[in-house]
Structure formats: C-alpha cells, structure tokens
Amino acid sequence: MNMIRSVAFAAALAAFPALAHAGTVTSPDGRIVATLDATGEGVPSYSVSFDGEPVITESTIGFTFTDVDPMRRNFAIVEETTNSVDTTWEQPWGERRIITDRHNELAVTFRQQDDAARQMTVRMRVFDDGIGFRMEFPEQDSLPVANIAEELTEFRIASDGEAWSIPAGDWNRYEYLYERTPISALSTVHTPVTMILENGTHISFHEAALVDYSGMWLRRMEGTRLRAQLSPSPRGPKVIREGAFHTPWRTIQIADGAAGLFESAMILNLNEPNVLGDVSWFEPHTYLGIWWEMHLDTHSWASGERHGATTERAREIIDFAAENGFRGILIEGWNLGWDGAWFGNGREFSFTEAYPDFDIVAVTDYARERGVRIIGHHETGGNIDVYEAQLEEAMAFYESLGIDAVKSGYVADAGGVIAPDGEGGETFVWHDGQEMVNHHLRVVREAAEHRIAMNPHEPIKDTGLRRTYPNWVSREGARGAEYDAWAVPKNDPGHVPELIFTRMLSGPFDYTPGVFSLAGRGAAEPDIPSTLARQLSFYITIYSPIQMVADIPENIAAWPRALDFVQRVGVDWEESLLLDGAVGEYAVIARQVREDSTWFVGGTTDEQPRDTTITLDFLDPGAEYLATIWEDGEGADGMGDDRHAMNVRTVTVRQGDTLDVHMARAGGFAIEIALSGE
C-alpha cells in the first residue's frame, strides 16, 4: 500500500467512533443477553448469558477460503444498528396456528484493517427462547466469489452437562439412536443437539433457513468448545457463493426447562414468510399404505409374485381407507426401476411408467370415486441426476392424476448421492452438502408449481423452511418406525422421548407410527418394545400434519379400539403445550384441534413406568367436557409379555380438574377431551 492510500485508509477507519466497542442486545423479557465484539487480535466474537449466568463464553467467528486469505483476524467494528419486532403471524397448518415473533436485533459490521478491507455483518436476533445469528457478506470487489473452505464459528459452552446427540459424517445420514453423554465427550454431531448444563439450563444448537449453503455439523475441539464443520463437497470449497449472500442462522434455543425448548417457535421465526400464497389445497390427514408389508418382507417393492403395488392390492386398501375415514394411501413400488440393485444406484427408475400389474390411472380414478387420495412416491435410490432429469415431467404426471402429496426417498449407503457434475457427467455428493440443499429446494418449488406437498425421507434436515414453502409438509430425517420391523436393535423405549426434545425441535417428523400388531419381521426377531396405548400416544407426541397408520389393514382391523382412536385424533392444531416431561425420559403433551374446542393429550415414557397427574387448566372455563382415555391396562408391559393390554374409559371433566394416568414400561396413553354432548 502506498503512503497516500495508507493515510486515507487510516483516516476512514478513524471516522467511525464505534471502533472496538462491544454491542449488546437483550431478549424482550430481559433474561437473555448477547454481546458482539472483536477480540484483542481483531477476531469477531460473541457471548451469551441467561439469567445472569454465562451460557456461551467468548466465541469467535470466521471463515477460511480455498483461494484467498482467511477472514479471521484484524477486524474492527465500523457500524452497529438495532431493531425490535413484536408481531404475530398465522401458519396455514402447524403445531399451533398463531406464532408470536418478538425479538430484539443487533447488527454489527466488521471490516478488516488491510488493503482488501473485506467486511461482514453479524446479525444477532435475541428472543425470549434463544438467539439466532448469521453472517452477511455484501457485494464487494475484494470477495466477488466466496469459495468457503470452512466456517469457523465457535460455541464455547460455559459448563459441562449432559448432551443428546447422533453422529455426523457417518454413512446412515440422521438415522441413529441418540447417545446420552457428557458435553465434554461429544465428537462430531448433527444438529439439533440438545444439552442440559450443570445449572439446569436447557439449550439446543441448530440452524435456521438453510438455503444455498452446506449443512452445519458441530465438532468438539476440546472440553466444551464446539466449532462448526460444514458438510463436504467434491468441488473443493464446501460452499460457493457469488456476490452478496448470507449464511443460515446459527441458533441456540435457551430455556430453564424442557417446556421452553418444546414450545419454542424461534426456528420458524428466523425463516422468511410464505412465498407460495394460498396453500389451502393441502389438507392435513392420516393415511395408510402399501409399505409396512415390504418391511415385513411379506411383499416386495420389486416385480414378481410378491409384488406389493398391484392394482388388486391397491383397491383393497382404498376400500379399507374409504370405510374407515382415511384420506390418503401411500403406494410404494408401483413404478419401474425397483428390480435389481436400485439401492444407492437409482439409474433405472422411471417416475411416470408403472409395472404391468399396476394401472395407476385406474387406481387413482377408483380412489377418487371413493373419496380417497393416492400419495405418490419418488424413490431416487440416492441418484438426483436421474431424478432431476425427470422431475418436471413426474410432477406434471402426478398433477394430471389428482395426486397432491408425494413421499420422496434418497436411500443410499455411505451418506452420499449421485449428482450431476455440471459438465455432463456425474459426481458423488454428501447428503447435506450445498448441492443437496439446493436439490431439495428445487424439488419443493417444482412440486408447488403443480400444487403438490412434499414429504422427503432420507432428507436434508428441517431448518424451518416450511414457513417459506408451506408445501414442504413433513420429512423423515431420523430413525423411524421401519426400524421396528427389522433392525437389531429396534428403537428403544427412550427413542421417542429423546426425539421430542432433539430432532423434533426442528420441525414435523413422518415417523410412520401405528403398528398395532407390535410385531416385526419373522419369529426370530424380538417384538417391538411398546404397548398398544403407546402407539396411540405417538399421534399426539410426534407432530406431523400427515400421520401414517403404518400397519397392514388386516392388523389395524384386528384392534378396533385402537382404530377408533386414530379415526378421531386430530392432525392440525390450534395450540401445543408440554404439560410435563424430561429430555430423553418422558413427555406429556396437549394439543388443541385447530379452530375447535377439542383437545388431545398424549404421554410416552422410556423403560421406566410412570404415574402422571394431568391438570386441565388449559380447558375453557365453565364448559363440561367428556374425556376418553386410552391407557395401559392392568399388567401391560411394553418390554414384557402383555403389550396389548389397554383400557378405554370415559370421565366428565372441567377446567382445573385432574386426571391420573399410569404409563407402563415402554408405555403411554392418549386422551380425547371433547365438549360434552358433541
């Protein structure tokens, strides 16, 4: 730098009186305080406290690139702005209808003190239930294209405690049983990862609005210091962005108990509003499927004598659905490509051509006549190169048949997906890298053009984009009920109480509950660790606007009292409350049916039997209700011989009354509370 430019640059920096001043922002209720600053070496940093106690000590922010010097040190604060928001907005469907967005915001701009003078803004929003911050890069000549090698965002947790996590960077995506460990024993983990600090503070790390960026893992560096690690890419840079851009929000939900985590809407509030407009064509619903029998291995996805998706079998299940009030029927294995080595390959899949024994036009016509909708299925075998080439045609085909919901799949080993390399060939990308983040949004947007709702399995993790794209109605992204058919071990009794406070903090989960038989594949496999009443509890404790009754119709019909419940339970909610619970142990959840006076309450527990007292303060005053209770019966034991023992009883209740309910080992309960006389 010549002398004239050096003096001019120094003078420009001196013009900012806020240089090196820390900025502080407080939650509306005053309990959470966050600070943005630069360390002595000029490294952007932040810290967070809750009720006067540190949660995150000074943690640094920075980036490395594959082609230019890091944005790490030698920064100064050159600008600060603040803002406050206090508003509400309405979900078209959801776990609650009205969402309150109340936060205070601080945006601090950091500029490097060198010739390049690159800058970024850290925007911090502080809610009563946590914080979100993101890094914003303006269009700047010194960084026309950001080839990000790694994001260096730190999370220095103030104390040790317990953590519930699943491994990141491993072959099976997000489909693992959770491990409960000290925070100081974590390795590299997916988010959400939930923790309870030594002082009892509950926190959960995740991200919001993951768009055109690589998914974030968390890697423990030492002690309780974690750092972001971006999902890799075969291109070299983990993220490539041109011009102005911003990262996803890095989120820390903070509460003094489990209810504060469960009832948080912060992830949704950090996403952009609905860009699709009216999506009333999507109707939350329960559905059946040609699916569970394939996991039991009594039928197959592939063609032949055991082919499950036949016209005859589809008609039988449509009839059962019509007679019992189920809106949807998922049919897997109807299309060409399932024969041979489709797993992790997907090269032979057609998304518009059916096997000879399945007449898709006749089946959809028959379903429509009976008041039932077919749910389409797009299994890619982890090959988005083949899928994207057919995507528009496939969605148009489903629209022409009146199919308005699609389950997609990305089954592949090693966590990878076959993707176009941009030069007419193929490459191998990670399931949550930037390429797959963009792919999932391409699918959701194309589906919206054809008024189709999407429910991906083996998906990218949920980061609240259902607010922006409300046709993205659910997804898998965790170990679901199919593992109870064939896995060793099966989903243990603590799995769902862990999911409620980890994976499900991110959004709806198509767990596919409702295995009334409580039996997996073959006599040699152990039975499912669950009572029948616990299976019913999942329709309340596991949120999704589409809920499968996974068992085959013959088994569903064999348990008429359970069938009666799933015919009555809601799927779209006015409000959702955690009445009682502990992370990884148990949960008791109440949900009010959308724009209705009816409530449902569900409880599920781990391997410990529990007695719970439910206080009905949430009911309307002065009204009389009839509570119908499906509960573990005498001798019920979800890990023993009698897993089907279930009582159904009714009692008249009012606001403020209490209900005592017992949960057996691996047990649960479900309650409908409706106005008396309705």
N, C-alpha and C positions, 0 to 999 in steps of 0.2 A: 504494500500500500504506500503510495507517495505521501509526502508530508501534508500537502493541501487536503487530500482525501481523509487522512487520518485525523486532522484537526476538525474537519467538517463532521466526521462521524462522531467524534467525542462530543462535539457541541450538540449534535442531535440527541445523543443519549442524555446529556445533562439537562435537556429541555423537559425531561419527564421527572417531576418531583417525587413520583411514587416508586422510584427505583429501589429494589430490595425491600420494600415494605411488604409484610405479610398481609394477606387478605383473609378475613374471617366471615363465615356465613353460618347462621344458626337455624335449626328447624323451627317451624311456626310455634311449636309448643315449648321451645327453649331447651329441650333435653339433649339434642344432638348438636355438637359444634364441630365444624370442619374448617381447617386452615389451609390456604395455598401460599407457598413461599418458595424461595430459592435458597439452597444451602450455601455455605461459605465458598464452595467451588462453583457456584452458579448452576447447580442441578435443580430443576423444578421438583418440588416435593409437596406432600400434603400430609395431614394428620387428622384424626377424628377422635372425639370423646363422646361419652354417653353418660348423662347424669353426673358430670364432673370427673368421671374416671376414663383414662385413655382406653380406646379400643384399637386404633391404628396409630402407632407412633410414627415419627417422621419417615415417610416412604417416598422414594424417588420415582421419577417418570422420565422416560427417554426412549430413543429409537436408534437402532443400527440399520444400515443400508448395505446393499451389495455393491454399490458403485460410488458412493460418496462418504465423507466423514460422518461419524455418528452425530445425532442431535442429543447430546448428553450433558455437557458442561458448558460453562462460560455464558450462561443465560442471565439476563436481568429482566425485572418486571417493568413493562413500559405502559401498561394500561390495565385498569380494573373497571368493570361495570357490574351493576347489580340489578336484580329484578325479583318480583314476587308474584305468585299466581295463587288464586283461590277461586276455583271453579268446579263445576261438575259436568259430566258427560254421560251419555247413555250407551250401553252396549246393545247391539242388535240381538245378541244371545250371550249367555255367560253365567258365571257362578254368582254374580249379582248384577242387577240391572243398572243401577246408578253408581258411578265411580266418582269419588272426590279427588281432585288434583289440587293439593295445597302444598306449596313448597316455596323456599327462598333460593335464589340463584346468585352465584358469584362467578364471573368470567374474568380470568387473569391472563393477559397476553405476555408471553415470554419471548425475548429476542436475544439471539446470540450476538456477543460483542466481538465480531470479527468482520472481515470484508464481506462475507456472504450474507451476514445479518439475517439468517433464516429465523422464522418465528412460528410460534404455535400458540393457540389459546387453549387453556384448560377450563372447561365449563363445568362447574360443580352445582348440582341441584340437591338440596337437603330437604327431605320430607320428614314427617313425624315417624316414619317407619324405616328410614335409612337414607343412604346417599347414592347418587349416581354421578359419575363424571366421565367426560370424553375429551379427547384431544382433537382440536380443529386446526387444519392447515389451510391458510389462504393460498390463492394462486400467487406464486412468487417465482421470479426468474431464477433464483438460486436453487429451486427444487421443482422443476417443471414436471418431473415424474418421480414419484416416491417408490423406489424398489426396496420395500421393507424386508430386511433380513430377520429382525426380531423386535418385538416391543418389550421394553424394559420396565414396565410398570410393576412396582413393588407393593406388597401388602404385609407390613411388619405388624403382626398381631401382638397386642400388648402383653398377653399372658398365655400360658398353656391352657389346655382344656381338652374336651372330647370333640372328635370330628366324625362325621358320617360321610363316606366317600366311595367312589368307584374309580378304577384306574383309567387314565387317559393314554392314548398312543398304543393301545393293545388291539388285538385282532377283532374282538367282538363288539366294537363300537361302544354303545352305552349299556349293553345287556349283561350286567353283572349283579350279583348280590352285594349289598353295601357292607363295608367294613367299618366297625366302630373302633377307633384308635385314638391315642393322644394326638393333638395337633402336631406336636413335635415329632411324630412318627410317620407323617404323611410322606408320600413320594410325589409322583406326578398324577394329578387327578382331574377329572372332568368337573365342570360346574353344572348345576348348583352343588356346592359343597357346604354343608351346614355344621355349625360348631356351637358348643356351649362353653364359654370361658370360665375360668376358675371362680369368678364372682357371680356366676349365674347368667350373665348377659348372653342372649342368643343372637348369633349372626349367621348370615348365609351369603356366600360370594357367588355372583353370576354375571351375566351381561345382558343388555337390552338392545333391541334394534340392530341385530347382526345382519348387515347389508353390505355386499361387495367388499368383504373383508374375510380374513381367516378366523375360524373359531378359536377361542382362548381356552387353553388349559392352565392349570396352576401347578407350578413346580416348587417344592420346598427346597430352599437354598441351604439353610441351617437353622436350628432352633425352631422358632415360629415365624421365620421370614419366608414368605412366599413370593414368587415372581411369575408374571405372565409368560406363557410359552405358546406361541401361535402354531396352529396345525400346519404341517409342512406342505410343500408344493414341489412337483418335479421341475418347475421352471427355474428354480433357484430362489428368487425372492418369495417369501411367504405371502406377501401382499404386493400387488402392483396397482397404484392409483395415479391418475393423471390430473393435473390442475388442482383446484380446491377440493378438499374432502375432509371427512372426519371419521374417527374410529367409532365402533359401537360404544355404548355406555358401559363402563365398568361399575358394577353395582354391589353394594353391601347393605343387605337388609339387617336392621338392628332392632332388637326388642328385649323386653325384660322377661319374656316367657314365650312358650310355643304359640299361643294365640296370636301374638303380634306378628310372627312370621306367616302363619296361615292366612290371616286376614289382610295382609299387605297387598296393595294394588300398585306398588311402585314400578314394577317391571312394565305393566301396561301403560302407566302414565309417562314413561320415558320413550314410548313409541309415538309415531305420528298418527293423526286421526285417520279415520276411514277414507280411503281414496276410491272405493268402489261404488259408493252411494247406496241405493236401496238393495239390500240382500235378503229381503223377506221371502224370496224363493227358497232359501234354505230353511228347513224345518227340523229342529232338534227331535231326535227319535231314538227308539230302541229297534234293534234289528237282529235277525237270525242269519245263518249262513251255511253254505257248503264249505266247511272249513275244519271244524273240530275233528270230523271223521278222518281227514287226511293226517292230522297229528296223531290220531289213534292208530293209524296205518291200516284201517279197515277199507279205506278208499285211497285213491291216488290223484295227484294233480295230472300225471301223465295219462295218455290214452291207453286203452286196453280194457280188459274185463273189469278191473277195479276202478275205472274212471269215475270220479265223483260228480263232475259237472256234466250231467246228461240232461236232456230235455225232460225225461221222465222224473228224475230225482228233483229237478228244479220245480216242476209242477206240484209235487208232493209238499215241498216246503212252503211254496207260495200258498197252497191251500191251508196249511197249518198256521201260517202268519195271518192270513185273512180271517180265519176263525178265531184267532186269539189276540188280535189288535196290534200286531207288529207292522210297522210301516215298511221296513226295509229287509232285503235279502241280499247278503253278500255272496257272490258266486266266484270262487277261485278255480283256475284250471280250465276255463272254457275255451281259451284261445290257443292257437298253435305256438309251439315252442317249448312245451314242458317235457317232451321226450328227450332222453339223453342227458348230457352234462350241462344243464342250464344254470346250475348254482355257480355264481361268480363268473358267469360267461355271458348269457343272455343274447347270444348272436342270432338265435333262430326265432326270437319272439316276434310275432305279429300282434298288433294291438287292434286289429279290425277283422281278422279271419278266425273263424271258430272251427273246432273239431267237428267231424261229420255227425257225431251223436248229440250235438248241441245246436239247436236252432235259436240263435239269440233274438231274432225278430219275433218268432212265435212266443218265446219265453217272456220277453218284455211286454208284448201285447197281452198275454194271458195275465201277467201280474197287474197291468193297468186295469184290466177288466175287473179284477178282484180287489182293487184299491191298495195295491202293494207296489212299492218301487224297488227295482233292481239296483243294487250298489255295484258299480263297475270295479274292475280290478286290473291294475297295471303292475305286474311284477317285471322288473328290469333285469334281474339277475346281476345287479351291480354293473350294468352297461348303459350309461347315459348317451353314449354315441349312437347306439341303435334307437334308444327311446326318443331322443330329441329329433331324430330324422323323421319319426312318425307322429310326433306329439300333436301337431295341429290337426292332422287327419284323424287321429284317435279321439281327440276331444270332440271334434265335429260329429264323428260317428256316434259317440255316446249321446250327444245332444239330440241327434236325429231320432234316437230310440226313447227319449224321455228320461234318460239316466241323469240324475242331478247330484250324485255323490260318487266319489272314486277313492278306493284304497289303493295306494301305490306301495311298492316294495323295492328294496335295494339289498337283497341277500347276497353277501359276498364275503369270502374269507379275507383275513389279513387287513381288515379295515379299509380296503381300497376299492376303487371304482374305475372301470374302463371309460375314458373320456376322450373326446376329440382333442388333438394336439394343436389345432389351428393351422396345420399345414397339410391337411388331407389324410393324416394318419391318426394313430391312437396313442394315448399315454395312460398312465396309472396314477390316479389322484387319491388323496386321503378323503375319507367320508365327510370331514367337517372343515376342509380347506376352502379357500376362496372360490375355487371352481364349483364345488358342490353347493356352497352358499348361494351362488348365483343361479345354479341349475334349479334348485328348489323354488326360487322366486320366479323363474321363467315358467315352471310348471303351474304354479299358483296363478300367475297372471293369465296364462293361456286358458286355464280352467275357468277363470272368472269371465273371460270373453264368451264362454259357452254356458254360463250360469251353472257351473259345477263346483261343488265343495270338495276339498282335498283332505285326505287323511293318510299321510305317508307313514309307512313302517320302515324301520332302519333309516330314520330321517336325520336331518340336521336338527340340533336341539332347539327347543322352543325358547325364543327370546322376546315374546310379546307381540310379534308381528301380526297376530290375529286381529289386533286393533286396527292396523292399517289395511290388512287384507282379510276381511271377516269371512271369506270363503275358505280360509285355512283353519278348519274347524277343530281338528284334533290331530294326534300323531302318537306313535309309539315312543321310541327313544328311551326304553328301559326294559328290564326283564319282565315280560308279561305272562299271561296265564298259559300260553302254549308250553312253557317250561314245565308246567304241572302234568303235561301229557307224557313227556318222555325224558326229561332231564334227571340227572343224578348229580347233585341233589336237586330236589324240586325247590320252589320258592318257599323259604322257611316262614314260620309264623310271624316273625318280626319284619318281613319284607314290606308288606303294605304299610304298617306303622312307620317304617323308615321312608318309603316313597312319599307319603303325605307331607313330610317336612323336608324333603330334598327335591327329587325330580319334579314333584307336583307344584312346588313353588314357582316353577317356570311356566306352567300352563296345563291345558287339558291333556289327558292321557287315555288312549284307547287300550286299556288293559285287557279287554275282552273277558269280563267276568261271567259268572253264571254257569258253572259246571256243577249241575245239581247232583249228578251221579257220584261226584267226589272220587272218580276213578280215572287213572291214567291208562297208559298203553300196556297191555299184557299183564298177566297174573304175577309175573316176576317183579314187576315194578312196585315200589311202595305206594300206598294210597296218598291222595292229596291231603296235606296237613291243614284241615279246615273243617269246621262244622257247616251244616247246610245254612244255618242262620248267618254265619259269617259271609257266605257267598252273597246273600241278600244285602248285607251291610255295605258291600263294595259299590253298590249303585248310588250310595249316598256319600261314602267316604272318599271314593275315587271319582273325581269330576271329569266328565266329558259330555258334550252336547249330543254325541251319538254313543249309545251304550249297547253293546252286543250281549245277547244271551247265548253263550258260546256252545252249550251242549247240543247234542243232536235232538231233534223233535221228540223222538221216542223217549228219551230220558227226561226231557222237560215235562212231557205229559205225565210221566210217572210220579211226579212230585207236585200235585195240584195246588197245595198251599203255597209253595214257592212260586209257582206260575202265577197265582193270584196276585202276589206282591209285585212281580215285575210288570204285570199288566197295569198296576196302579201307580207305580213310582214315577215321579217327575224326572225330566231331563233338562229343564231350563228353569233358572232360579231367579227369584227376586232378591234374595239375600242368603249369605252363607256365613255361619258362625262356628268357631271351635268352642264347644262348651267345656271340654276337659281333654287333657292329653299330655303326653310326654314324648319327645322325639325318640323314635325307634321302639317305643313300648306300646302305646295305645293311643286311640283318638276317638272322641265322641263329637260328632258334627251334626249341626242342624241346618237345614236348607228349606227356605220358603219357596213354594212354587211361584213362578213369575206371574205377577198381577193376579194373585189368588190368595186366599186365606189359609190354604193347606200347607202344613209343614211336614217334612220328613226328618227323622233323626236316626243316625246310624252310628254304631260303635264297633270297633275291631280291636283285638288285643293280640299280643305275641304269645309265647308259650306259657305265660303266667295267667291263671284265671283271675278275674277281677269282678268286683261288685261296684256298680256306679249308681249315683243318685242324680237324676236329671231334674233341675229346677226349671219350670216352664215360664220363666219371666218374659220370654220373647213373644208369647201369645197376646192377642188383643184383649184388653180389659173388658170385663162384663160378658164376654161370649162364652158359650159352652161348646166344648169340643169332644169328639169321640176319638180316643187313641186306640189304634190297633197295633199290637206288639207281636212281632215275630222274634222269638228268643230261643236261646239254647235250652233244651229240655232237660229233665232230670237224667243224670248220667251222661249227658253229652260231653264228648271229649274229642277235640279236633286232632289229637295225636294218639287217640286210643281206638277202642273197638266200636263205640257208638258215636258216629259223627253226624248221623241224620236225626237224632232226637231233637225235636223242635216243637215248642208250644206256640200257639197263637191265641192271644187273649185280647179282650177289649175292656176299656175303662173310660168313664167320663171324667174330663179334666177341665180346669180353668187356669187362667193366668196365675202364676205363683205356686201352683200345686207341684208336687214332686212325684217322680216315677223311679222306683228301684228296679234295676235290671242287672242280671248276672251274665257274665261272659265266661264261658268255659275256656280251657286251654285251646289256643288257636281258634277261638270262637268269636262271636259277635251277636249283634241284634240289629233289627230295623223296625222303625215305628212310623206309622202314618197318623197324623193328627189333623183331623178334618172337622169343620163346623158340624155340630150335632144336627142331624136331620138332612144333611146333604148326601 
